[in-house]
Amino acid sequence: MEELIAKYLADEMGAEERSKFEEQLLLDEQLSNEVQKAIAAWEISGRTNQPSLNLNTPQAWEKVAQQTTKQRSLVAEKGRFSFLKIAASIVFIAALGYIGWQNIAQKTTAEQLATVASSGEIKELTLPDGTSVKLNAFSTVSYDEDFGKTNRNISLTGAANFDVVRNESLPFVISTENSEVEVLGTSFEVRAYEAEAVEVNVSSGKVGFRSKKAKGEEQVLEAGEKAVLSADGTKMVRDKVRNKNYAAWWTRELIFENARMSEVARDLEKTYWVKIEVAEDIRDCRISQNVKDKSLDEALEILEATFPSMTISRVKENRIKLDGVGCTH
């Protein structure tokens, strides 16, 4: 197991092996504790000759976070907290990887400025150029000391909502692993978690979205449009924004209009950071509801009230199963 953990922290796993390992991290608290200890030992060994396995790694990372102007805590849902605690124990490896984190931590704030959303929190920050950013959990943005002066280039891993201040002489460029997003001034959202497709949703203005790996895979998106770039960066699909629940993680509002249960479950997963399994018999059951400022348990209670024949059970603390008989409507 130690060899596997070392391989993970050294970022030497392939995408499939890494995905399986992180899936196990969510289910095995002992494994997550071992990873936390390994990170702590690695981090402190770079600053002292007396390694310690009791270092609070999330707090160590928080020392790196700069420029945070406001922080809004979310309610720690029952069945969600343990998942977030595990994610915190591995800092934000699921988003960035240990090597990237260590490189940022070793730079001075004059060379690199970085902000990361810790577990259970959404961070709202204002960049030096006045751009407002809402950073989702397990996400990070980073930029250099010349940001807002000679460039407006940032790196993003995870998900964030941007309200960019217009500056025609300095385009705002967001770089992810496989893509770049370029704007002058607009409101939009980027979702770019590691090993997942990159999704851009535009609220206002225009956004240029291009692949770093596939020539010709580029779109100029206008308000009300979205595009999704495949995880390998080779294929881009453009469409209208048909589901505005992409922003529910920070608006705290879910709007379902004759939505399939499978779609409802997917939106709940992204909003509350849980995994939801939907039985085949009820995947096509439809719901029309407005769920605003509700906890996960309250949202599930609304589903139960809408479909009395449906059963909701927690397979694991962060895993939920929806089951029941087929719908009649």
Summary of the structure (lengths in Angstrom):
residues: 329
radius of gyration: 20.4
end to end distance: 49.9
largest distance: 67.2
contacts: 1024
relative contact order: 0.09
helix: 29%
strand: 35%
